[in-house]
Amino acid sequence: MTSRLFLALAGLGALATVSVSAQAQAPAATAPLSFDTAAYVTCREAHAMNPEARKALAIFLAEHSARVRGVMIPDGEQGAQLAHLVRGGCTLSPDAYLFTVIDRAVVAESSKLPKRR
């Protein structure tokens, strides 16, 4: 996994201001992640999370999406491109589910990503 992807995801700072209710709905950093819970976190809620929890969530969702799509998220420029797509998607639509934004970015770039072995 690329560190650039997760740094950019952690920096979803271009999002609009976050409401207090979104902070209450965000999963705790110490709680184990399950896909059923993680899939329904919005970009706005992810932005309200502390950086470590947001990184863990983004990594979890990106790995799941890449695994389902049969690709790998590489280091370098390709990983950075995915991160920019996710950041842009969350900026444009902060109420979208973060997984949907990540998955669409993976699908958009899947022809350029290395295939899983």
MODELLER restraints for C-alpha pairs under 7 A, 6 or more apart:
rsr = mdl.restraints
at = mdl.atoms
rsr.add(forms.Gaussian(group=physical.xy_distance, feature=features.Distance(at['CA:1:A'], at['CA:73:A']), mean=5.43, stdev=0.5))
rsr.add(forms.Gaussian(group=physical.xy_distance, feature=features.Distance(at['CA:1:A'], at['CA:74:A']), mean=5.65, stdev=0.5))
rsr.add(forms.Gaussian(group=physical.xy_distance, feature=features.Distance(at['CA:1:A'], at['CA:75:A']), mean=5.96, stdev=0.5))
rsr.add(forms.Gaussian(group=physical.xy_distance, feature=features.Distance(at['CA:2:A'], at['CA:73:A']), mean=6.80, stdev=0.5))
rsr.add(forms.Gaussian(group=physical.xy_distance, feature=features.Distance(at['CA:2:A'], at['CA:74:A']), mean=5.78, stdev=0.5))
rsr.add(forms.Gaussian(group=physical.xy_distance, feature=features.Distance(at['CA:2:A'], at['CA:75:A']), mean=4.06, stdev=0.5))
rsr.add(forms.Gaussian(group=physical.xy_distance, feature=features.Distance(at['CA:2:A'], at['CA:76:A']), mean=6.60, stdev=0.5))
rsr.add(forms.Gaussian(group=physical.xy_distance, feature=features.Distance(at['CA:2:A'], at['CA:79:A']), mean=5.59, stdev=0.5))
rsr.add(forms.Gaussian(group=physical.xy_distance, feature=features.Distance(at['CA:4:A'], at['CA:79:A']), mean=6.61, stdev=0.5))
rsr.add(forms.Gaussian(group=physical.xy_distance, feature=features.Distance(at['CA:4:A'], at['CA:80:A']), mean=5.44, stdev=0.5))
rsr.add(forms.Gaussian(group=physical.xy_distance, feature=features.Distance(at['CA:5:A'], at['CA:79:A']), mean=5.48, stdev=0.5))
rsr.add(forms.Gaussian(group=physical.xy_distance, feature=features.Distance(at['CA:5:A'], at['CA:80:A']), mean=5.28, stdev=0.5))
rsr.add(forms.Gaussian(group=physical.xy_distance, feature=features.Distance(at['CA:5:A'], at['CA:82:A']), mean=6.66, stdev=0.5))
rsr.add(forms.Gaussian(group=physical.xy_distance, feature=features.Distance(at['CA:5:A'], at['CA:83:A']), mean=4.50, stdev=0.5))
rsr.add(forms.Gaussian(group=physical.xy_distance, feature=features.Distance(at['CA:6:A'], at['CA:55:A']), mean=5.97, stdev=0.5))
rsr.add(forms.Gaussian(group=physical.xy_distance, feature=features.Distance(at['CA:6:A'], at['CA:58:A']), mean=6.80, stdev=0.5))
rsr.add(forms.Gaussian(group=physical.xy_distance, feature=features.Distance(at['CA:6:A'], at['CA:59:A']), mean=6.84, stdev=0.5))
rsr.add(forms.Gaussian(group=physical.xy_distance, feature=features.Distance(at['CA:8:A'], at['CA:83:A']), mean=5.60, stdev=0.5))
rsr.add(forms.Gaussian(group=physical.xy_distance, feature=features.Distance(at['CA:8:A'], at['CA:87:A']), mean=6.96, stdev=0.5))
rsr.add(forms.Gaussian(group=physical.xy_distance, feature=features.Distance(at['CA:9:A'], at['CA:58:A']), mean=6.76, stdev=0.5))
rsr.add(forms.Gaussian(group=physical.xy_distance, feature=features.Distance(at['CA:9:A'], at['CA:83:A']), mean=6.14, stdev=0.5))
rsr.add(forms.Gaussian(group=physical.xy_distance, feature=features.Distance(at['CA:9:A'], at['CA:87:A']), mean=6.31, stdev=0.5))
rsr.add(forms.Gaussian(group=physical.xy_distance, feature=features.Distance(at['CA:10:A'], at['CA:51:A']), mean=5.97, stdev=0.5))
rsr.add(forms.Gaussian(group=physical.xy_distance, feature=features.Distance(at['CA:10:A'], at['CA:54:A']), mean=6.11, stdev=0.5))
rsr.add(forms.Gaussian(group=physical.xy_distance, feature=features.Distance(at['CA:10:A'], at['CA:55:A']), mean=5.71, stdev=0.5))
rsr.add(forms.Gaussian(group=physical.xy_distance, feature=features.Distance(at['CA:12:A'], at['CA:47:A']), mean=6.09, stdev=0.5))
rsr.add(forms.Gaussian(group=physical.xy_distance, feature=features.Distance(at['CA:12:A'], at['CA:87:A']), mean=5.95, stdev=0.5))
rsr.add(forms.Gaussian(group=physical.xy_distance, feature=features.Distance(at['CA:14:A'], at['CA:91:A']), mean=5.92, stdev=0.5))
rsr.add(forms.Gaussian(group=physical.xy_distance, feature=features.Distance(at['CA:15:A'], at['CA:90:A']), mean=6.94, stdev=0.5))
rsr.add(forms.Gaussian(group=physical.xy_distance, feature=features.Distance(at['CA:15:A'], at['CA:91:A']), mean=4.98, stdev=0.5))
rsr.add(forms.Gaussian(group=physical.xy_distance, feature=features.Distance(at['CA:15:A'], at['CA:94:A']), mean=6.55, stdev=0.5))
rsr.add(forms.Gaussian(group=physical.xy_distance, feature=features.Distance(at['CA:18:A'], at['CA:44:A']), mean=6.34, stdev=0.5))
rsr.add(forms.Gaussian(group=physical.xy_distance, feature=features.Distance(at['CA:18:A'], at['CA:48:A']), mean=6.23, stdev=0.5))
rsr.add(forms.Gaussian(group=physical.xy_distance, feature=features.Distance(at['CA:22:A'], at['CA:44:A']), mean=6.92, stdev=0.5))
rsr.add(forms.Gaussian(group=physical.xy_distance, feature=features.Distance(at['CA:22:A'], at['CA:45:A']), mean=4.92, stdev=0.5))
rsr.add(forms.Gaussian(group=physical.xy_distance, feature=features.Distance(at['CA:22:A'], at['CA:48:A']), mean=6.62, stdev=0.5))
rsr.add(forms.Gaussian(group=physical.xy_distance, feature=features.Distance(at['CA:23:A'], at['CA:45:A']), mean=6.24, stdev=0.5))
rsr.add(forms.Gaussian(group=physical.xy_distance, feature=features.Distance(at['CA:23:A'], at['CA:48:A']), mean=5.32, stdev=0.5))
rsr.add(forms.Gaussian(group=physical.xy_distance, feature=features.Distance(at['CA:23:A'], at['CA:49:A']), mean=6.63, stdev=0.5))
rsr.add(forms.Gaussian(group=physical.xy_distance, feature=features.Distance(at['CA:25:A'], at['CA:45:A']), mean=6.97, stdev=0.5))
rsr.add(forms.Gaussian(group=physical.xy_distance, feature=features.Distance(at['CA:26:A'], at['CA:41:A']), mean=6.98, stdev=0.5))
rsr.add(forms.Gaussian(group=physical.xy_distance, feature=features.Distance(at['CA:26:A'], at['CA:45:A']), mean=5.54, stdev=0.5))
rsr.add(forms.Gaussian(group=physical.xy_distance, feature=features.Distance(at['CA:26:A'], at['CA:46:A']), mean=6.71, stdev=0.5))
rsr.add(forms.Gaussian(group=physical.xy_distance, feature=features.Distance(at['CA:26:A'], at['CA:49:A']), mean=6.30, stdev=0.5))
rsr.add(forms.Gaussian(group=physical.xy_distance, feature=features.Distance(at['CA:29:A'], at['CA:53:A']), mean=4.53, stdev=0.5))
rsr.add(forms.Gaussian(group=physical.xy_distance, feature=features.Distance(at['CA:38:A'], at['CA:57:A']), mean=6.93, stdev=0.5))
rsr.add(forms.Gaussian(group=physical.xy_distance, feature=features.Distance(at['CA:39:A'], at['CA:97:A']), mean=6.92, stdev=0.5))
rsr.add(forms.Gaussian(group=physical.xy_distance, feature=features.Distance(at['CA:39:A'], at['CA:99:A']), mean=5.47, stdev=0.5))
rsr.add(forms.Gaussian(group=physical.xy_distance, feature=features.Distance(at['CA:40:A'], at['CA:97:A']), mean=5.81, stdev=0.5))
rsr.add(forms.Gaussian(group=physical.xy_distance, feature=features.Distance(at['CA:41:A'], at['CA:97:A']), mean=5.59, stdev=0.5))
rsr.add(forms.Gaussian(group=physical.xy_distance, feature=features.Distance(at['CA:41:A'], at['CA:98:A']), mean=6.07, stdev=0.5))
rsr.add(forms.Gaussian(group=physical.xy_distance, feature=features.Distance(at['CA:42:A'], at['CA:94:A']), mean=6.88, stdev=0.5))
rsr.add(forms.Gaussian(group=physical.xy_distance, feature=features.Distance(at['CA:42:A'], at['CA:95:A']), mean=5.50, stdev=0.5))
rsr.add(forms.Gaussian(group=physical.xy_distance, feature=features.Distance(at['CA:42:A'], at['CA:96:A']), mean=5.35, stdev=0.5))
rsr.add(forms.Gaussian(group=physical.xy_distance, feature=features.Distance(at['CA:42:A'], at['CA:97:A']), mean=4.00, stdev=0.5))
rsr.add(forms.Gaussian(group=physical.xy_distance, feature=features.Distance(at['CA:42:A'], at['CA:98:A']), mean=5.09, stdev=0.5))
rsr.add(forms.Gaussian(group=physical.xy_distance, feature=features.Distance(at['CA:43:A'], at['CA:90:A']), mean=5.57, stdev=0.5))
rsr.add(forms.Gaussian(group=physical.xy_distance, feature=features.Distance(at['CA:43:A'], at['CA:94:A']), mean=4.97, stdev=0.5))
rsr.add(forms.Gaussian(group=physical.xy_distance, feature=features.Distance(at['CA:43:A'], at['CA:95:A']), mean=6.00, stdev=0.5))
rsr.add(forms.Gaussian(group=physical.xy_distance, feature=features.Distance(at['CA:43:A'], at['CA:96:A']), mean=6.02, stdev=0.5))
rsr.add(forms.Gaussian(group=physical.xy_distance, feature=features.Distance(at['CA:43:A'], at['CA:97:A']), mean=5.92, stdev=0.5))
rsr.add(forms.Gaussian(group=physical.xy_distance, feature=features.Distance(at['CA:43:A'], at['CA:98:A']), mean=4.91, stdev=0.5))
rsr.add(forms.Gaussian(group=physical.xy_distance, feature=features.Distance(at['CA:44:A'], at['CA:94:A']), mean=5.05, stdev=0.5))
rsr.add(forms.Gaussian(group=physical.xy_distance, feature=features.Distance(at['CA:44:A'], at['CA:95:A']), mean=5.97, stdev=0.5))
rsr.add(forms.Gaussian(group=physical.xy_distance, feature=features.Distance(at['CA:46:A'], at['CA:54:A']), mean=5.78, stdev=0.5))
rsr.add(forms.Gaussian(group=physical.xy_distance, feature=features.Distance(at['CA:61:A'], at['CA:99:A']), mean=5.92, stdev=0.5))
rsr.add(forms.Gaussian(group=physical.xy_distance, feature=features.Distance(at['CA:62:A'], at['CA:102:A']), mean=6.30, stdev=0.5))
rsr.add(forms.Gaussian(group=physical.xy_distance, feature=features.Distance(at['CA:65:A'], at['CA:103:A']), mean=5.50, stdev=0.5))
rsr.add(forms.Gaussian(group=physical.xy_distance, feature=features.Distance(at['CA:66:A'], at['CA:72:A']), mean=5.63, stdev=0.5))
rsr.add(forms.Gaussian(group=physical.xy_distance, feature=features.Distance(at['CA:66:A'], at['CA:73:A']), mean=6.72, stdev=0.5))
rsr.add(forms.Gaussian(group=physical.xy_distance, feature=features.Distance(at['CA:66:A'], at['CA:106:A']), mean=6.74, stdev=0.5))
rsr.add(forms.Gaussian(group=physical.xy_distance, feature=features.Distance(at['CA:70:A'], at['CA:115:A']), mean=5.93, stdev=0.5))
rsr.add(forms.Gaussian(group=physical.xy_distance, feature=features.Distance(at['CA:70:A'], at['CA:116:A']), mean=5.43, stdev=0.5))
rsr.add(forms.Gaussian(group=physical.xy_distance, feature=features.Distance(at['CA:71:A'], at['CA:110:A']), mean=6.77, stdev=0.5))
rsr.add(forms.Gaussian(group=physical.xy_distance, feature=features.Distance(at['CA:71:A'], at['CA:113:A']), mean=6.13, stdev=0.5))
rsr.add(forms.Gaussian(group=physical.xy_distance, feature=features.Distance(at['CA:71:A'], at['CA:114:A']), mean=5.67, stdev=0.5))
rsr.add(forms.Gaussian(group=physical.xy_distance, feature=features.Distance(at['CA:71:A'], at['CA:115:A']), mean=4.27, stdev=0.5))
rsr.add(forms.Gaussian(group=physical.xy_distance, feature=features.Distance(at['CA:71:A'], at['CA:116:A']), mean=4.95, stdev=0.5))
rsr.add(forms.Gaussian(group=physical.xy_distance, feature=features.Distance(at['CA:72:A'], at['CA:113:A']), mean=6.43, stdev=0.5))
rsr.add(forms.Gaussian(group=physical.xy_distance, feature=features.Distance(at['CA:72:A'], at['CA:114:A']), mean=5.64, stdev=0.5))
rsr.add(forms.Gaussian(group=physical.xy_distance, feature=features.Distance(at['CA:72:A'], at['CA:115:A']), mean=6.06, stdev=0.5))
rsr.add(forms.Gaussian(group=physical.xy_distance, feature=features.Distance(at['CA:72:A'], at['CA:116:A']), mean=5.87, stdev=0.5))
rsr.add(forms.Gaussian(group=physical.xy_distance, feature=features.Distance(at['CA:73:A'], at['CA:79:A']), mean=5.98, stdev=0.5))
rsr.add(forms.Gaussian(group=physical.xy_distance, feature=features.Distance(at['CA:73:A'], at['CA:113:A']), mean=6.78, stdev=0.5))
rsr.add(forms.Gaussian(group=physical.xy_distance, feature=features.Distance(at['CA:82:A'], at['CA:105:A']), mean=5.85, stdev=0.5))
rsr.add(forms.Gaussian(group=physical.xy_distance, feature=features.Distance(at['CA:82:A'], at['CA:106:A']), mean=6.80, stdev=0.5))
rsr.add(forms.Gaussian(group=physical.xy_distance, feature=features.Distance(at['CA:85:A'], at['CA:105:A']), mean=5.83, stdev=0.5))
rsr.add(forms.Gaussian(group=physical.xy_distance, feature=features.Distance(at['CA:86:A'], at['CA:101:A']), mean=5.79, stdev=0.5))
rsr.add(forms.Gaussian(group=physical.xy_distance, feature=features.Distance(at['CA:86:A'], at['CA:102:A']), mean=5.65, stdev=0.5))
rsr.add(forms.Gaussian(group=physical.xy_distance, feature=features.Distance(at['CA:86:A'], at['CA:105:A']), mean=6.25, stdev=0.5))
rsr.add(forms.Gaussian(group=physical.xy_distance, feature=features.Distance(at['CA:89:A'], at['CA:101:A']), mean=6.02, stdev=0.5))
rsr.add(forms.Gaussian(group=physical.xy_distance, feature=features.Distance(at['CA:90:A'], at['CA:101:A']), mean=6.93, stdev=0.5))
